[in-house]
Amino acid sequence: MKNLIAELLVRLAEKEEESKELVAQVEALEIVVTALVRKLDNAQFQQITRSITTALDTATEATPTINSEDSSLLENYIQRLLHYPRQ
């Protein structure tokens, strides 16, 4: 029983480390995207926003099995990146 608990604790620690790495990757991408978005002029920004919206719509139509909650969450994060970037 002790071995099982020890193994579970090791796996939990590994998962936590993987989670930290993913969070760091996401935060790094958010910083890079924010820097890029801030350099765009208004016309470029609008064009990219339309392209993203079109891509999301196409993906949603092509994959009707996607959970609407997941899709909504993704859209919210995209809007946050585009319109309310990190200061």
C-alpha positions, 0 to 999 in steps of 0.5 A: 500500500505504501508503494502505491501511495508513493507511486501516486505521489510521484505521478502527481508531482510529475503532472504538476511539473508538466502543468507548470511548464504548460502555464509558462508556455501559455504566458510566454505566447501571451506576451509575444502575441501582445507585443505583436498586436500592439505593433499592428496598425488598425487595418492590419489588426482588423484583417487579422481579427476577421481572419481569426473569426473566419477560422473559428467559424470554419472550425466550429462548422467542420467539427460539430462535436466540439463542446460549445462551452469549450468553443466559447472559452476559446473565443473568450481567450482570443478576444482577451488577447486581441482586445485586452492585452497584458499591460 
